Amino acid sequence: MNKCLLLLPVIVQTVLLDAAGFASEAEIKQENAEKLPAVITQIIDISEIELPSTNAELLTQAPATDTENSETQPADNPTTNSNSNDEADINIEVIGAEDTLPQSTPTYVIEQEEIKKQGANSLADVLKRMPGFAINDAGHGADIHTGTYYRGASINQSVFLINGRAINTNINTYHGGTDLNSIPVEAIERVELYSGAASALYGSSAFGGVVNIITKEGYSQPKLTSSVEFGSLSQNNQQFTYAGSTGAVKYNFSFERYFTDNRYRIPVGAANRDSQGFFFNADTATSTYFGSVGVDLDKKNSLNFDITKLSSRRGLTYFGFPLQRDRLDHDGFNAGLSWKTRLGNGENSILTTTFGYNQDYFSTYGPTVFQGREFYRTGVLDTQQFTARLDHQWRMTPNNQLRWGLDLKNTDLTGDVLSSSPNRIATNETEDRSVFTTALFAVNTLNISDNFLIDLGLRQNFDSQFGDYLNPSVGLRYAVAPSIAVRGSWTGGQRNPGLDQLYVYDTVHGWEPNPDLKPETGSSWTAGVDINFSENLTGQFTYFGSSLDNRLGVIAGKWQNIGLVDTNGLEAALQLKFARNWSTFVNYTYTDAQIKTGDERGLQLGLIPYSVLQTGIGYQNSGWQANLYVTYNSGARRSLFNRTGDRPTDFAPSFLNLDLSGRIPLTRSLGLIVYLENLLGEQYERVNRIYSPGFTFRLGLSSEL
């Protein structure tokens, strides 16, 4: 049965290819109606306003490229102007292709140049400067338990994609959440963040949002880019990418290796402090590989294959009570093949069929002390996931666009539990479980008038574990004026418990599974305004909220549905370019994630700060670059209370952090890169008694050949 279902995308694609003539008829109507209403164009322009920290033009080296071009050809050369215009047209064409996403909520984008400038070592480093995120598990001293949150939702309450293909496995125990180190940073072209009606396209569990990682394609000429860095705490990082094209074939191969021992002095009372006063068992080593090959078969058809491999070895701190000595091995493998077809003669009807395979192997092992004796225990979660997706983007008329398709996913989980401790031997087991899910989705975007559009979305889910359920969504956008647009969205969601929470004993923490768990259900909504204050100043302001019932947690050592959480918050972002080589941004997020039931009723969810402020200023000219970042964090409620006098209402103190990055050109293709982190040198509490190391630095070389 599963094999037949996996063949459905190919069958449907064949049928639609035969119907290409119908698409062509719609294209003829489009060509005869080239005069799209002016205000619709204004709506698209408003929707393309990018947030300050995510705009590709902010604090990047793009102007340096323009400078190099001006050195080659005078600025007033007509040929130069012609080429520039051609490039602009190409960019607009690409943006138009991306406008198939619902317009009723903002799409935030951070480009590769901005990622480089930040000195990101992982996807978590990339996301932490985007609005709405509270990321506690990135950087020195990060503890994998402390999590990544978007708009108050955990990492498994959002959807993560690579090139539009889901990579979440919904594993929760043994630290098996989505690993944000799984893709080499050097392989990332950009990261896109969606919410609202986009959840109908990518998954009913997207209470927070959808993060789509777009990887690089080949260049017209083969190019090798690389960087080598060394710094504090034995940190070293090497990144390499070789990309190019040969005829109709584009290719990209990337590798990244990262290591830090994370051994530094921490204050008395800090998590995982050893007898010498050092942070203990927090070392991290990762190696990631990426490769992609794209082939343009003809003018209408193209194929793309990409593959990633992760090997991660790290120590666990688990807030450090008692002194944690567990280790975590994570091996990941992800591969995907996509076939893109332009039905008819233009871009009005595009069909994409995707097949994917994802494997995550998590192994946690360490000692257990029982009655004064030390025993050994280990827990393994091995997840294999096969996916297939058919996605049809169809502009039926100039004012009506339909995006619909089919998702298929089969998940197999093998869980091995082994302990030699007498009090846990009875829990030793091997579990083999599977779940098959299917979803039909559609989002219809209607231009009701020249300045008003509406998104209507449905996602019908079929789950072999939890039955059938429907998730609707709706969004609207109204252009009040050419420079002002208001928007709003609402979407229903359901996140099912993971197979590990249902069936596999967590020998690391001693948590029991619960096969009677109910899905987390609820809805999320947004309302906002996009404003173009002037040519150089733009802003986006978004109110967001969600209500999530039957949330999952652990009570008395067993997974349970423990109640309701209501979240309300505000995202505000401003971008200003006040001089030719200068730019600045301000991002602010307020999140009130309030527990509404149970013993912690009225309290903020643990580990989620009320306020996070990010601001920065950058200068660049002729390859020189300097960027100053400022981060304010109001502090998060502690979620584990093991010290005498600790109360469930206690918060970690607020902190202010300054980071400085820069690049000094040595030759045309070689540069010296400098990252100075935590300039104030304050050893602040990151979260839950886990402390930063104070001032750290990185020095390195970057080249492009």
N, C-alpha and C positions, 0 to 999 in steps of 0.2 A: 504493500500500500504506500509506504513512504517513498519508494523509488518512483512509483507512478506520479506522486505529487511533486517530486523534485523535477520531473520532466515537464510539468505544466508551463513554466516560463518559456521553454523552447517552443512548445506547441502554440502558446498564445502569440509569441513573437512571430512565428511563421504565418499565423492567421492575419496579424496586423500588417506584415509585409505585403500580403496579397491585397490588403485594403489601401495600399499607398495612394491609389488614384483618388480616393475620398479625401485623403489629407491634402492632395494637390489642389483639389477644388477649393478647400478652405484657404490654401495659400494664394490662389488666384484672387479670392475675395480680399485677402490681406493686401496683395499688391495693388488692387484697385482702390483700396482704402488707406493709402499711404498717409492721408491727412488725419492722423490720430489726434484726438482732442488735446489741446495744449496743456490743459490742467492735468491730464493723465501723465504726461511727461513730467510735470512738476511733482506729481506724487512719487514717481520713480526716483526723481532727483532727491527728494526729501528722504526716501527710504535708504538711499545710498550714503547718507551722512554717517560716517564711521566714528566710533567712540574715540576719545583722545588717546587712550593708551593702546588702541588697536588699529589706528590709522597707519597705513603703510608709509605715508609721507611724514609721519611724526618721528623725529629723532632717528632718522635712517640715513643711509648713505646715498639715497636716490639723487639728491642734488649734486653730489660729487660726480656721479655718472654724467649728469648734464654738463658739469664743468669740463670733464674730459672731452665730451663731444664738442664743446665750444672751442677747445684748444685745437681740435682737429680741423674744424670748419668754422669760419666766422659766423657769428650769431645772425648776421643779416644775409647770409647766403641763402638764396631761394631754395637750393637743393636741401639744405638742412631743414628749413621750415617745412618743405614738402614731406620729408621723411618723418618729421615730428608729428605732422598731422596724420600720416598713415598709421603710425604707432598708436596715436590716440584713437583712431577708428577701430583698430584691432582691440584695444582695451575695452572700448564701449561694447563691442560685440560680445566679448567674454562676459562682461557684467550683465548684459541682456540675457545671456544664457542662465546666469545665476538668479535672475529675477523670478524664476518659476517658484521660488520659495514664497510662502505666505508673507504679505507685506504689512499685516496688522500688528506684528511685533518686530522689534529691531533685529537685524542680523549683525552681530559684532564680528569683526575680522581683525586678526593680527597677522601681519605678513612676515616673511622670512627675514627681511632686513631688520625689522624691529626685534625679532627673536635673537638675532646675532648681537645686536646692540645691547640687549639685556644680559647677555652672557648666560643664557639659560642652559642648564645641564639636563633638564627633563621636561616633559610636557607639563608637570606640576609647576615648574618654574615659569613656564609660559603663561599658564592660566592665572597665576596668583596676582597678576597685574590687571586682569580683566574685571570689569564691573560685576558685582554679585558674588564673587568667589571669596570664601574663607578657607585657605589651604594651610593646614597644620603639619602635613607630612612631607614637606619639601625643605631642603636646606640642611645646614649643620645641626645635628642633634635631633632631627625629625624622627618621630616615632610613628610607625606604620599604623598603629591603633588610632591615632588622633584624627585622621580622616581629612577628606576633601568634601566641602559643602558648597552647593550653589543655590542661592536664595533659600537657605535653610534646609535644603534636601541633601541627603547623603549621596555618595558616588553611585550607589546602586539604585537610587531614585532618579537618576538621570541616565541618558543614553549616550554612549561613546561610539563613534564611528571612525573607520579609516576609509577614506575615499567613498563615503556613503554606505559602507558595509559595517554592520554592528560587530563590536568586539567585546561587549559585556557578556559575562557568563552567569551573573547573578549568584556568585559564590560569596559567602559571608564569613564563614569560620576559617580557622587556620590562616587568617590574614589574607584571604583569597580574593579580595576586591580587585577591581580593574587596576592594573599596574600602570601608572603613568610614566614609567621608564621604558615601556615596551617598544618604542619607536625612536630611532636615532634622531636627535634634534636637527642634525645636519640634513636629514632627508625630508624635513617638513617644509613645504612651500608656504602654507598658511594654516591657520586654525580658525574655524567658523563656529559661532555660537548662536543657536536658534532657541526659540521657545514658542509658547502659544499654539497656534494651529499646526505648526510643524511637527508637534508630537503625534498627530494623526498619521504623518508620513513615516515616522521612524519607531514608534513604540508607545504602548499604553503606560509604561512605567516612567515616562519623562515628566515627572512632577516638577523637577527643577528645570531641565532644559536638555538640549541636544548639542553635543560637542562633536564636530566633524573635523578630522585631521586630514588635510589634503597634502599629498606627498608630491615631490618634485617630478617633473618630466625632463626629458633630455633637452639640451640646447642645440642650436643650429650647428655650432662648432664644438667638438669635444672639449671639456673643461674639467680641471681638477681643482677642487677647493679643499682646504684643510686648515686645521688649527691644532696647536699643541699648547697645553696650559699646565702650570704647576703652581702650587700655593700652600697656604696654611693647612695644618692637620693632615699632612702627607697627601694632600689632594693632587690628583693628576687626571687629566682628561685629554683624550686624543679623538679628533673627529676627521673623517675623510669622506669625500664624495667625488665620484667620477661620473660624469654625465655627458651625453652627446646624442648624435643621431647619424644614421646612415640611410640615406634614401627615405623610405617611408617608415623606418624603424627608429623609435626614440628609446633611450635607455638611461637608467640611473642606478648607481650602486653606492651604498653608504655604509659606513662602519663607525661605531663609537665605543670607546672604552673609558670607564669612569671608576675611580677609586678614592676613598677617603677613610682614614682610620677613626675620625670623629672622637679622638681621645684628647680631652681637655679638662681642666679643673672646673669643678662646679661647687656651689655653696652647700653647706650642711642642710639637709632636708630635701635636696634635689633628688629626682628620680634616678635610679640605677647608679648611685655613687658608691665606688668601691672603697676599700680600706685606706687607700692612698689619696682619696679625694678626687678621683678622676671619673669622668663619664665612662661607663663600662659597657662593653658588648654592643657598640653602636656602629661598627665599621660596615661599610657598604662597598660592594664591587659589582659592576654590571658590564656586560658586553652585549651590544645590540647590532644586528645586521639587517640591511634592507636592500631589496633589489626590485626594479620594475622595468618592464619592457612594453612599449606601446607600438602598435602597428596600424597604420592607415591602409586598410584593405583597398578602398576606393573612395570616391567622394562622399559616399553615404555611410560607409561601414568602417568601424575601427574596433580593435581589440586591445585590451590592457590587462597585463598580468603583474601582480605585485606579491611580494613575500617578505615577511619579517621574522626574525629569530631573536629571542631574548634569553640570556643566561644571567641570573641574578643570585648573589650570595650575600647575606647580611645577618647581623645580629638583631635580636629583639630586646626591647627594654620594657614593654608593657607597664609603663609608668613606674617601674622599678621597685615594686613592693611585693615579695621580697626581691633581693638582687636577682635579676633575670639573666639566665644563661642560655636561653633557647636560641636556636638558629633557624633561619628560613631560607630554603632553596626554592627558587621559582624559575622554571623553564617554560617559555612560551613560544608558540609557533602559529603564524597566521598567514594564510594564502588566499588570494582572490582573483577571479577571472571575470572581466566585464566585457560585454559586447554592446556597443552603442550604434544605433541605426537611425539615420535621418529618413523618415518616411516622406516620400514626395521629393520636392526640389528645394526646400528651404529649411528653416529652423522652427517651423510651426508645429511639427510633430516629431518628437524624438523618443525613441524606445531604447531603454537600457536593461539588459538582462545580466544579472550578477550571480556567480556561484562563489561560496566562501567556505573555508575550513579554519577552525580555531581550536587550538589545544592549549590548556593551562595546566601545568603540573606544579602543585604546591606541596612541599614537604617540610614540616615543622618537627624539630626533634630537640630533646634536652633532658635534663635530669629531673627526677621527682623525689622529694624527701618525705619518707613516711616512717614514723616511729623511730626517728633518729638514723635511719638507714637511707642510702641513696639508691634510687632505682632509675630505670631508663624508660622513656616513652617516645612514641613518634606518631604523627598523624599525616596521612597523605590524601590529598584530593586531586584526582586526575579527571579533568573535564574535556570532552571532545564535542565539538559543535559543528554541524553541517548546516549551511544556510543557502537559500536561493531566493532571488528577488527579481521581480519584473516591475519596472517603473516607466510609465508612459506619460510624457509631458506633451499636452495637446492644446494648442491655441485654436479653439474651434471657430471663434470670430474675433475681431479686434478687441471686443469688450468682454470676452468670456474665455477663460483658460481653465482647463481641467487637468489635474495631475492625479493619476490613479494607478493602482497596481496590486501586487500580491507578494506577501512575505511567507516563506516557509522556513522552519527551524527545528532541527532535531538535536537535543542535548542529552549526552550520556555522561553519567558521573560514576566513577569508582572511588569509594572511600575506604581506606585501610586504617584501622585503629589498633595500636599495639602498645601495651604497657606491661612492665614486669612488676609494677607495684601491686601488692596484695589487695589494696582497696580499689583497684581499677581493672583487675584482670577480667572481671565479669563483663566489662564493656568492650573487650577486644572483639573485633568483627571486621568483615568485609562487606560493604554494601555496593550493589550495582543497580543503579536506577536510571530511568530515561523519561523524558517528557518531549512530546511533539506539539508544536504550536503552528498555527496558520493564521494569517490575518489578511483581510481585504481592506484596502484603504483608498480614500479619495478626498481631495481638497479642490473645491471649485472656487475660483476667484472671479468675481463679477464686478465690472465697472458699472455701477448703477447710474452714475452721472459723470460729468466731466471731472468732478473733484471728490467723488466718493466711491470707495470700493469696499467689498465685503468678502471675507473668506469663510466658506462653509466646509467643514471637515467631518468625516466619519471613519472610524476604524472598527471593523467587526473582527473579533478575535475568537479563535477556536483552540482550546487548550485541553490536552488529554488528561491533565491533572485537575483543572478547575473549571472545565466546561466552557460555555460560550458567554461572551460579554461584549457590549458595545460601548465605545468611547467616542462621544461627539465633541466637536469643537466649533467655535465661531469667532470671527474677528472682524474688525472694521477699521477703516482709515479715512479720515476726512481732511482735505486740504483747505484750511481756513483762508489761507493766503499763499502766494507763491513761496514764501519763506517759512510758513508755519503749517504743521500737520498734527492732528490729534489722532490717537489710535487706542484700541482696546481689544482684549481677547479673553476668552473663557474656554477651558478644556477639561473634560473629565478623564480620569485615569485609574488604572489598577496595576499594582505591582504584586506579583505572586511570590510567596516564600521560595527561597532557594532549596534545591534538592538536599543540600547539606543541612539546612535548618530543619527540614522535615525528617531526615533519616539517619544522619551521621553524628555520632557522639564526638564532641570536641574535647579530645584528651588533653589539649594544651591548657584550657581554662576550666575543664571539668563541667562543661555545659551539655545538658541532655537535649537531644532533638525532640520534636513534637509533630507527629504526623497529622494532628488535628488543627494546625495553624490555618487561619483565614487570610486571604489576600488583604493587603493595604489598599484602601479605596478612598477616593475623594476627588477634588478638583483643584485647579489653579487658574489664576486670572491675572491680567495686567491692564494698566491704563497709563497712557503717557502722551508726551508732546515732543516733537522734534522741531527745533528752531534754528534757522540760519540768521543769526543776529547781524552778521555782516559777511563780507567776502572772506575774512580771516578768522571769524569767530563762529563756532557752531556748538550746539548743545543738545543733549538728549536727557529727558527726565522721565522716569518710569516708576510707577507704583506697582508692586507685585504682591500677590497673596496666594495662599493655598490652605486647604483644610484636608488633613490626612487622618483617616480613622483606621482603627485596628493596627496601629503601627506596631512593628515587631521589636521586641526587646527581651532581656533575660530577667526572669524573676525566680529567686531561690534556685539558681543554677539550671534553669530550663527555659527554652525559648517559648515565649508567650505573645499573644496579642494584648498589648498593655494600654491601649487607649487612643486618645485624640490629640493631635497637635495642630494648632492654627498658627499660620505664619503670615506676617504682614511686613512690608519693607519698602524701601525707596532706593532707587539707583539714580544718581545724578552725574553727568559727565559734561565737561567743557573742554574745548580745544581752541587754542589761540596761536596764530602765527603772527608775531608782532614785528618781525624783521626778516630779511631775505634768508638768513642762515640760522635763525632762531625759531624755536617753537616750544610750546609748553602745554600741559594738560592737567586737569584735575578730575579724579574719579572719586565718588563717595557712595558707600552702600550702608544703609541701615537695615538690620534684620531683627525682627522681634518674632522668635519661634517659641511660642508659649505652649506649655503642656497644659491640657485642659482637664485631664482626669488622673486619678491615682494619687499616690503618696506625694508626688512632686507637682501637684496641680498648682498652676500659677507661676511656675518657674520657667526660665529660659532653658531650652535644650542645651545640654552640656557641649562644650567645645566650640560653640558658635558665638562669636563676638557680636555685640549690638552694632558697633560702628567700625568701619574700615575706610580709611582715606588714603588714596594714592595720588601723588602729584609729582611732576617732574619738569625739568627744563633742559633743553639740549641745544648744542651748537655744533655745526659741521661746515667744513669748508675745505675743498681741495684734498680730501682724504683725511683731514684732521677731524677729530670728533671728541666731544665731551658731553656727558649726560649725568645729571644729578637727579636721584630719585629720593622722595620722602614718603615714608609709610607711617601711618598712625593706626594703632590697634587698641580698641577700648578694653581688651581683655575678655576672656571667655570663662563661663562657669566651669569649675572643675567637675569632672564626672566620676572621680574615684576618690574616696575619702579614707585614708589609712593613717593619718597622723592624729594624735590626740588634740582635740579641740577643733578639728575640721568640721565644717557644717555644710549641708547641701546648698546653702545660699552663697558660699564663698566663690569669689571671682579671682582669677589671676589679675595682677595689676596691669594697667594700661602701659603701652610703651611707644616710643617714637624712634624710628630707624632711618638712617641716611646711608645711601649707597652711591658710589661714584664709578662710572665706567668711562673708558676713553680709548682712542685709537690714534697711534702716531705712525704716519706713513714712512716707511724706510726706503722702499722702492715703489715703482708703479704697481707691483703685484704683491708686495710683502708689507705687512704692518705689525707693529708692536701693540698688543692689547693689554689693558690694565683694568682690573676690577678691584675696587676697595669697598668692602662690605662692612656695614655697621661702623660708620666713621666715628660715632659718639663713643664707641667702645663699651656701651652698657650691656652687662650680662643679664638681659631681661628674661622673664619667664615666658617662654613661647606659649605653652599650654600645659595644664595639669602637672606642674612642678618639673617640667622639662625646660632646661635653660639653654640659651644661646651661648656660644663660646666668646662673645665679645668681638673685637675687631679681627677681621681676617682679610686676606688678599689673595689675588691670583694674577700671575703674569704669564704671557704667552705670545705666540706668533701666529698670525693668520696669513694665508697665501691663496692666490687665485691664479692658476696657470692655464 
